[in-house]
Each structure stands twice: as structure tokens, then as C-alpha cells.
Amino acid sequence: MEIANLLKFFANFDKGSGFVPMEDMQKILLSAKIPSEVCKSIWDLANPNGLDKFSKQMFLVTMTLINKYKKGMPLPKTLP
């Protein structure tokens, strides 16, 4: 997915707060149909502080990691 499409996707879940609620992010990750341990790794990488909502940046990181994993690329151990 390109950034413009990801931003439109983000807007579908953002209720005007600039964040996607945790429950919606869980649904998005589950709908990606990737192994649960990969979902957890992506979650932890994108949300290192354990917040109950995802900012636009966190959302973009999550979606990018999902897409890279689905293309066969390994997940990083940490993010800068």
C-alpha cells in the first residue's frame, strides 16, 4: 500500500482524535492473516510504550511492517 492509501485507511478509523483505538488496531492486525506471534512483534515495535491508541505514525509503522512481512521480508528487532 502506498502512503496516500494508508492515510485514507487511517482516516476510516480516526474519529477526529488523530488516533486509532486499540480495539480497531487489534482487528486490523487480525485481518492481516499473519501468525499471532508476528502480530505481537509488530504491535510491540509500533507501540513500544503500550498506549491504548495508535497515532498516525504508529499506524503507518504497523501497516508498513505488515506489508513487508507479507512480502517475505524479516521484521526488524528494533526501530530507530
Contacts in CASP RR format, 6 or more apart in sequence:
PFRMAT RR
TARGET T0000
AUTHOR 0000-0000-0000
METHOD contacts of the structure
MODEL  1
MEIANLLKFFANFDKGSGFVPMEDMQKILLSAKIPSEVCKSIWDLANPNG
LDKFSKQMFLVTMTLINKYKKGMPLPKTLP
1 9 0 8 1.000
1 63 0 8 1.000
1 67 0 8 1.000
3 60 0 8 1.000
6 59 0 8 1.000
6 60 0 8 1.000
6 63 0 8 1.000
6 64 0 8 1.000
7 56 0 8 1.000
7 60 0 8 1.000
9 63 0 8 1.000
10 20 0 8 1.000
10 56 0 8 1.000
10 59 0 8 1.000
10 60 0 8 1.000
13 20 0 8 1.000
13 21 0 8 1.000
13 24 0 8 1.000
13 28 0 8 1.000
13 59 0 8 1.000
14 20 0 8 1.000
14 56 0 8 1.000
15 21 0 8 1.000
17 53 0 8 1.000
18 55 0 8 1.000
18 56 0 8 1.000
19 53 0 8 1.000
19 54 0 8 1.000
19 55 0 8 1.000
20 28 0 8 1.000
20 53 0 8 1.000
20 54 0 8 1.000
20 59 0 8 1.000
21 52 0 8 1.000
21 53 0 8 1.000
22 51 0 8 1.000
22 52 0 8 1.000
22 53 0 8 1.000
22 54 0 8 1.000
25 43 0 8 1.000
25 54 0 8 1.000
25 59 0 8 1.000
25 62 0 8 1.000
28 62 0 8 1.000
28 63 0 8 1.000
29 39 0 8 1.000
29 42 0 8 1.000
29 43 0 8 1.000
29 62 0 8 1.000
29 66 0 8 1.000
30 39 0 8 1.000
32 39 0 8 1.000
32 66 0 8 1.000
32 70 0 8 1.000
34 42 0 8 1.000
34 66 0 8 1.000
34 69 0 8 1.000
34 70 0 8 1.000
38 69 0 8 1.000
38 75 0 8 1.000
41 75 0 8 1.000
42 62 0 8 1.000
42 65 0 8 1.000
42 66 0 8 1.000
42 69 0 8 1.000
42 75 0 8 1.000
43 62 0 8 1.000
45 61 0 8 1.000
45 65 0 8 1.000
45 75 0 8 1.000
45 76 0 8 1.000
45 78 0 8 1.000
45 79 0 8 1.000
46 54 0 8 1.000
46 58 0 8 1.000
46 59 0 8 1.000
46 61 0 8 1.000
46 62 0 8 1.000
46 65 0 8 1.000
46 79 0 8 1.000
47 54 0 8 1.000
47 58 0 8 1.000
47 62 0 8 1.000
48 79 0 8 1.000
51 58 0 8 1.000
54 62 0 8 1.000
61 79 0 8 1.000
65 75 0 8 1.000
68 75 0 8 1.000
69 75 0 8 1.000
END
